[in-house]
Amino acid sequence: MRVPGLVYASERLMEHAMREKAGQQVANVAHLPGVVRASMAMPDIHWGYGFPIGGVAAMDVRDGVISPGGVGYDINCGVRLLRSKLAENDVAPHIQDIVAALFSDVPSGVGSKGDIKVSASEERKILTQGSAWAVRHGFGTEEDLVYTEEGGAMEGADPDAVSERAYERGRRQQGTLGSGNHFLEVQVVDEVYDEAAAAAFGLEVGMVTVMIHSGSRGFGYQVCDDYLARMGEAARRYGISMPDRQLACAPVSSPEGKAYFGAMAAAANYAWANRQCLSHHARRAIERVLHASPADLGLSLVYDIAHNIAKFEEHEVEGRPQELCVHRKGATRAFGPGRPEVPPRYRDFGQPVIIPGDMGTASYVLAGTETAMAETWGSTCHGAGRVLSRGAAKKRAQGRSIDRELARDGIIVRGASRKGLAEEMPEAYKNIDEVVAVVHGAGISRKVARMRPLGVIKG
């Protein structure tokens, strides 16, 4: 190990991480060339491909590496939160119809395809323009771009670094939710912890919100798959020794490293466009059910943030600013107050950090902190984190009706399949309150507000 391994966790969460060997993955990442300060993981840590999910590692751009395993297959899987002018009483009588409309209007499930058809040339524009492409085609407003990480488009995207197979897989998947843990959720703010930050973020108790969790779909998966093979060959060519071949990598400055970054950035932009289109579908579905105008609903973007990505960022290292390639895999950027990347409206309070829970409990809005900037490269957790494998969850759900169980708790759920709902049952995830308590207690993000679900659609 070139650097220590550092895990933010309670004793109980740490026991799970070690039991499923995710702790070993933290140690493995610490072997990579150019890793700075520590290989880190957040309290939602669980086993992943190469890097643990919940892993954070920053590499010196001069002699460090970039690794697809440090980003994951679902490039720029992320989450966005919309606030509204609606109160719970406005929505509760209509929640069955709202969930039905969302399920009808938002394509979900494995391999789902949408109504947004693009030509090959238009698809290339999505890869460089990201959310702005969606806004220019009527899927949202210019204000949405202000409150999206990177303005909804990373620089450095290279459409020529993407395979034809990735283009084929992505051509009909814009504006689709996907499967697995992806969801669209109607929520209500049930607690505020920081009144000033909540006011800046436009949140208050009793307000209805909409949360969307999705990523780059088959496009990003194919990009990752393509480059894992190339990186394995590159690592051998550059003489990089790894304790796990799933950490396949190449020097950041190498042709292979630059090509992967260009393709990954293209997939990240695809994902930001996708979530932008999804929020447009959600707005229109809710407007139709409630017979309300956009002005009446006021569904506006709080923030959109990635949690599977590698980015070039400037951070302080031993008292000096240094450019790093920061890998966040199942971890969220949590930049503190004053950073220019944070929208002016939020800059005094730190960047909004959106942390989804499971479909039966709660989700959180946190704020980034100066402690995160000093300790974790401005990073925090990304969600509850799995505690059961999909197979174990399905086994535990045998003979049960997960949607009916949730309905008894006042949560209306629609899923593309019963198998999918079983895999995503609340018991499959860690306690979100405990995960958030760890990062809040450690000071790497602070609690602002909590939301509980009213209605959910799952892939």
C-alpha positions in Angstrom: 0.0 0.0 0.0 1.4 3.4 -1.0 -1.0 5.2 1.3 -3.3 4.2 4.2 -6.9 3.1 3.8 -9.5 5.2 5.6 -13.2 4.2 6.1 -15.8 6.5 7.6 -18.2 4.2 9.4 -19.9 3.2 12.6 -18.8 0.0 14.2 -21.8 -1.9 12.8 -21.3 -0.5 9.3 -17.6 -1.3 9.4 -18.4 -4.9 10.4 -20.5 -5.4 7.3 -17.8 -3.8 5.0 -15.1 -6.2 6.3 -17.4 -9.2 6.2 -18.0 -8.8 2.5 -14.4 -8.0 1.7 -15.1 -4.3 0.8 -12.4 -3.3 3.2 -9.9 -5.4 1.3 -10.8 -3.4 -1.8 -10.0 -0.1 0.0 -6.5 -1.6 0.7 -6.2 -2.7 -3.0 -6.9 0.8 -4.3 -4.1 2.1 -2.0 -1.6 0.2 -4.2 -2.3 2.3 -7.3 0.4 4.6 -8.7 0.0 8.3 -7.9 -2.7 7.8 -5.2 -2.6 10.8 -2.8 -3.1 10.9 1.0 -5.4 7.9 1.4 -7.7 5.4 -0.3 -11.1 6.3 1.2 -14.6 4.9 1.6 -17.8 6.3 2.9 -20.2 4.6 5.4 -22.4 3.2 2.6 -19.4 1.1 1.5 -20.1 -2.3 -0.1 -18.3 -4.6 -2.5 -17.9 -3.4 -6.0 -16.0 -4.0 -9.2 -12.3 -3.1 -8.5 -13.0 -0.1 -6.2 -15.6 -0.6 -3.4 -18.9 1.2 -3.9 -18.5 4.2 -1.7 -14.8 4.5 -2.7 -12.9 7.8 -3.2 -9.3 8.1 -4.5 -7.4 11.1 -5.9 -4.5 10.6 -8.2 -1.7 13.0 -9.0 -2.2 13.9 -12.6 1.6 13.9 -13.2 2.3 10.2 -12.2 -1.1 8.8 -11.3 -3.5 6.6 -13.1 -7.2 6.6 -14.1 -9.2 3.4 -13.7 -12.7 2.5 -15.0 -13.2 0.5 -11.9 -13.0 3.7 -9.9 -16.0 5.0 -11.8 -18.1 1.9 -12.3 -20.3 0.7 -15.1 -23.1 3.2 -14.7 -21.1 6.3 -15.5 -22.6 9.4 -13.8 -25.2 7.5 -12.1 -26.5 10.4 -10.0 -29.5 12.0 -8.5 -31.5 15.2 -8.9 -34.0 16.9 -6.6 -36.9 19.1 -7.6 -38.8 21.3 -5.1 -42.4 22.5 -5.6 -45.1 24.9 -4.5 -47.2 21.9 -3.5 -47.9 20.7 0.1 -48.6 17.1 1.1 -52.3 17.8 1.3 -52.3 18.9 -2.4 -50.8 15.6 -3.5 -51.9 12.9 -1.0 -55.5 12.5 -2.4 -54.0 12.0 -6.0 -50.9 10.0 -5.2 -52.3 6.8 -6.8 -53.0 8.6 -10.0 -49.7 10.5 -9.9 -47.7 7.3 -9.6 -49.7 5.7 -12.4 -49.0 8.6 -14.6 -45.3 8.6 -13.9 -45.1 4.9 -14.5 -46.9 5.4 -17.8 -44.9 8.4 -19.0 -41.4 7.4 -17.8 -40.0 4.3 -19.5 -38.4 2.0 -16.9 -37.0 -1.5 -16.6 -34.2 -3.5 -18.2 -33.5 -2.3 -21.7 -36.3 0.2 -21.7 -36.5 2.5 -24.7 -38.1 6.0 -24.8 -39.8 8.2 -27.3 -36.9 10.5 -27.7 -35.4 9.5 -31.1 -32.1 11.0 -32.2 -30.0 10.6 -35.3 -26.3 9.6 -35.1 -25.2 13.3 -35.4 -27.7 14.4 -32.7 -26.4 11.7 -30.4 -22.9 13.1 -30.8 -24.2 16.5 -29.7 -25.7 15.0 -26.6 -22.2 13.7 -25.7 -20.7 17.1 -25.7 -23.6 19.4 -24.7 -25.2 17.2 -22.0 -28.2 18.8 -20.2 -28.0 21.8 -22.5 -28.9 19.6 -25.5 -32.1 18.6 -23.6 -33.0 22.1 -22.6 -32.5 23.4 -26.2 -34.9 20.7 -27.3 -37.6 21.8 -24.9 -36.9 19.4 -22.0 -36.5 22.0 -19.3 -35.2 25.6 -18.7 -31.9 27.4 -18.8 -32.2 27.7 -15.0 -31.9 23.9 -14.7 -28.3 24.2 -16.0 -27.3 26.6 -13.3 -28.2 24.0 -10.6 -26.6 21.0 -12.3 -23.1 19.9 -11.4 -20.7 21.1 -14.2 -23.7 23.0 -15.7 -24.7 19.6 -17.0 -21.7 19.0 -19.3 -18.2 18.0 -18.5 -15.4 19.5 -20.6 -13.1 17.0 -22.4 -15.8 14.7 -23.8 -14.6 13.0 -26.9 -17.3 11.4 -29.1 -14.6 9.8 -31.3 -13.4 7.8 -28.2 -16.8 6.0 -28.1 -17.5 2.7 -29.8 -20.2 2.2 -32.3 -21.8 -0.4 -30.0 -22.1 2.2 -27.3 -23.8 4.6 -29.8 -26.3 1.8 -30.7 -27.2 1.1 -27.1 -27.7 4.8 -26.3 -29.7 5.8 -29.3 -33.1 5.0 -27.9 -32.5 5.3 -24.2 -32.6 9.1 -23.6 -35.3 9.9 -21.1 -35.5 6.4 -19.6 -35.1 5.4 -16.0 -33.5 2.0 -16.3 -33.6 -0.8 -13.8 -32.0 -1.9 -10.5 -31.8 0.8 -7.9 -32.9 3.6 -10.2 -36.1 5.3 -9.2 -38.4 8.3 -9.5 -39.9 9.3 -6.1 -42.5 11.8 -4.9 -41.6 12.9 -1.4 -42.5 15.3 1.3 -40.0 17.2 3.5 -40.7 16.0 7.0 -37.8 17.6 9.0 -35.4 20.5 8.6 -32.2 20.5 10.6 -30.6 23.7 9.3 -33.1 26.5 8.7 -30.8 28.9 7.0 -29.4 26.3 4.5 -32.8 24.9 3.9 -34.1 28.3 3.1 -31.2 28.9 0.6 -32.0 25.5 -1.0 -35.7 26.5 -1.2 -36.9 23.7 1.2 -39.4 23.8 4.0 -41.3 21.3 6.1 -44.4 20.0 4.4 -43.2 20.8 0.8 -43.5 18.1 -1.9 -40.3 17.2 -3.7 -39.5 14.9 -6.6 -36.2 12.9 -6.6 -34.8 11.1 -9.7 -32.0 8.6 -9.6 -30.6 7.3 -12.9 -27.5 7.3 -15.0 -26.0 6.8 -18.5 -28.0 3.5 -19.2 -26.6 1.1 -21.7 -24.4 3.8 -23.2 -22.3 4.2 -20.1 -22.2 0.5 -19.4 -20.7 -0.2 -22.9 -18.1 2.6 -22.5 -16.9 1.0 -19.2 -16.9 -2.5 -20.8 -15.0 -1.4 -23.8 -12.3 0.4 -21.7 -11.8 -2.3 -19.1 -10.3 -4.6 -21.8 -8.1 -1.8 -23.1 -6.9 -0.8 -19.7 -5.9 -4.3 -18.8 -3.6 -4.3 -21.8 -2.3 -0.8 -21.0 -1.5 -1.7 -17.4 0.7 -4.5 -18.6 2.3 -2.3 -21.2 3.2 0.4 -18.6 4.3 -2.1 -16.1 1.7 -1.3 -13.5 1.4 -3.9 -10.7 -2.1 -4.4 -9.3 -3.4 -6.7 -6.5 -6.6 -7.1 -8.4 -7.0 -7.2 -12.2 -10.4 -5.4 -11.8 -8.3 -2.3 -11.0 -7.1 -2.2 -14.6 -5.8 1.3 -15.3 -3.5 3.5 -17.3 -1.5 6.7 -16.6 -3.8 9.7 -16.6 -1.5 11.4 -19.2 -1.2 8.3 -21.5 -3.1 8.0 -24.8 -5.2 5.2 -23.2 -5.9 7.3 -20.1 -7.0 10.3 -22.2 -9.2 8.2 -24.4 -11.0 6.7 -21.4 -11.5 10.1 -19.9 -12.9 11.4 -23.1 -15.3 8.5 -23.4 -16.3 8.7 -19.7 -17.0 12.4 -19.9 -19.2 11.7 -23.0 -21.1 9.1 -21.0 -21.4 11.6 -18.1 -22.9 14.1 -20.4 -25.3 11.5 -21.7 -26.5 10.9 -18.2 -27.0 14.5 -17.4 -29.1 14.9 -20.5 -31.0 11.8 -19.5 -31.9 13.1 -16.0 -32.9 16.4 -17.6 -35.3 14.6 -19.9 -36.7 12.5 -17.0 -37.4 15.6 -14.9 -39.3 17.0 -17.9 -41.4 13.8 -18.2 -42.1 14.0 -14.4 -43.2 17.6 -14.5 -45.6 17.0 -17.4 -47.1 13.9 -15.8 -47.8 15.7 -12.5 -49.2 18.7 -14.3 -51.6 16.5 -16.2 -52.9 14.7 -13.1 -53.4 17.8 -11.0 -54.7 19.9 -13.9 -52.1 22.5 -13.0 -49.9 24.9 -14.9 -46.1 24.8 -14.6 -46.3 28.0 -12.6 -48.8 26.5 -10.2 -46.6 23.5 -9.5 -43.3 25.3 -9.4 -41.3 22.2 -9.9 -37.8 23.7 -10.0 -34.4 22.1 -9.6 -32.6 22.2 -6.3 -29.5 20.4 -7.6 -28.3 17.5 -9.8 -25.2 15.7 -8.6 -23.1 12.7 -9.9 -21.9 9.9 -7.8 -20.0 7.6 -10.3 -17.4 9.8 -12.0 -13.7 10.8 -12.3 -12.9 14.5 -12.5 -10.0 16.8 -12.7 -10.2 19.1 -9.6 -7.8 21.5 -7.8 -7.3 20.6 -4.1 -4.8 21.6 -1.4 -2.1 19.0 -0.9 0.4 19.7 1.8 -0.5 23.4 1.8 -0.3 23.9 -2.0 -3.0 23.7 -4.7 -2.6 20.7 -6.9 -4.5 19.3 -9.8 -5.9 15.8 -9.1 -7.9 13.2 -10.9 -10.6 12.4 -8.2 -12.4 9.1 -8.6 -15.8 8.9 -6.8 -17.6 5.6 -7.1 -20.8 5.5 -5.1 -19.7 8.8 -3.5 -20.9 12.3 -3.9 -19.1 15.6 -4.3 -19.6 17.7 -1.2 -17.8 21.0 -1.9 -17.8 23.4 1.0 -18.8 27.1 1.3 -17.0 29.5 -1.0 -16.0 27.1 -3.8 -16.7 28.7 -7.2 -18.2 25.5 -8.5 -21.1 26.0 -6.1 -24.0 28.1 -7.5 -24.0 31.6 -6.1 -27.4 31.1 -4.3 -25.8 28.3 -2.3 -22.2 29.4 -2.0 -22.4 30.6 1.6 -23.8 27.3 2.8 -21.9 24.7 0.7 -23.0 22.6 -2.2 -26.3 20.7 -1.8 -25.7 17.0 -1.4 -28.6 14.7 -2.2 -28.6 11.3 -0.5 -31.4 8.9 -1.5 -32.4 6.1 0.9 -34.4 3.0 0.1 -38.0 3.2 -1.1 -39.5 2.6 2.3 -37.7 5.0 4.6 -36.2 8.5 4.0 -33.8 10.5 1.9 -31.7 13.5 2.9 -30.4 16.8 1.7 -27.0 17.6 3.2 -24.5 20.4 2.6 -20.8 20.2 1.7 -18.3 21.4 4.3 -14.8 22.8 4.8 -13.9 19.6 6.6 -14.8 17.6 3.5 -12.5 19.8 1.5 -9.7 19.2 3.9 -10.2 15.4 4.5 -12.0 13.7 1.6 -11.4 15.8 -1.5 -14.9 17.3 -1.0 -16.6 13.9 -0.9 -19.3 12.2 1.1 -21.7 9.2 1.0 -24.1 8.6 -1.9 -27.0 6.7 -0.4 -27.9 3.9 2.0 -25.7 1.2 0.4 -26.7 -2.4 -0.1 -26.5 -4.9 2.8 -28.1 -7.8 0.9 -27.1 -9.0 -2.6 -29.9 -9.0 -5.1 -30.1 -12.8 -4.9 -30.3 -12.7 -1.1 -33.0 -10.0 -1.3 -35.1 -12.1 -3.7 -34.8 -15.1 -1.5 -35.9 -13.1 1.6 -38.9 -11.7 -0.4 -40.3 -15.1 -1.4 -44.0 -15.3 -0.6 -44.2 -11.6 0.2 -45.7 -8.7 -1.7 -43.3 -5.8 -1.3 -45.7 -3.3 -2.9 -48.5 -4.2 -0.6 -46.2 -4.0 2.5 -45.2 -0.5 1.5 -48.8 0.5 0.7 -49.7 -0.4 4.4 -47.0 2.2 5.3 -48.7 4.8 3.1 -46.2 4.5 0.2 -47.5 3.7 -3.3 -45.0 1.8 -5.4 -45.0 0.7 -9.0 -42.2 -1.4 -10.5 -41.4 -2.8 -13.9 -41.3 -6.3 -12.3 -42.0 -8.1 -9.0 -38.5 -9.4 -9.2 -37.1 -5.9 -9.3 -39.2 -4.8 -6.3 -37.9 -7.8 -4.4 -34.3 -6.9 -5.2 -34.9 -3.4 -4.0 -36.8 -4.2 -0.8 -36.0 -1.8 2.1 -34.3 -4.6 4.0 -31.7 -4.9 1.2 -30.2 -1.6 2.3 -28.4 -0.2 5.3 -30.1 2.2 7.7 -30.0 5.6 5.9 -30.3 7.4 9.2 -27.1 5.7 10.5 -25.2 6.3 7.3 -26.1 10.0 7.3 -25.3 10.2 11.1 -21.7 9.1 10.3 -21.0 11.7 7.7 -22.7 14.4 9.7 -20.8 13.4 12.9 -17.5 13.3 11.0 -18.2 16.8 9.6 -17.7 15.8 6.0 -21.3 17.0 5.2 -24.0 18.3 7.5 -27.7 17.6 7.7 -30.1 20.1 6.1 -33.4 18.3 5.5 -35.1 14.9 5.4 -37.8 13.7 3.0 -40.0 10.7 3.3 -41.6 8.9 0.3 -45.2 9.2 -0.8 -45.0 7.4 -4.2 -42.2 5.6 -6.0 -41.7 4.1 -9.5 -38.8 1.6 -9.8 -37.0 0.2 -12.8 
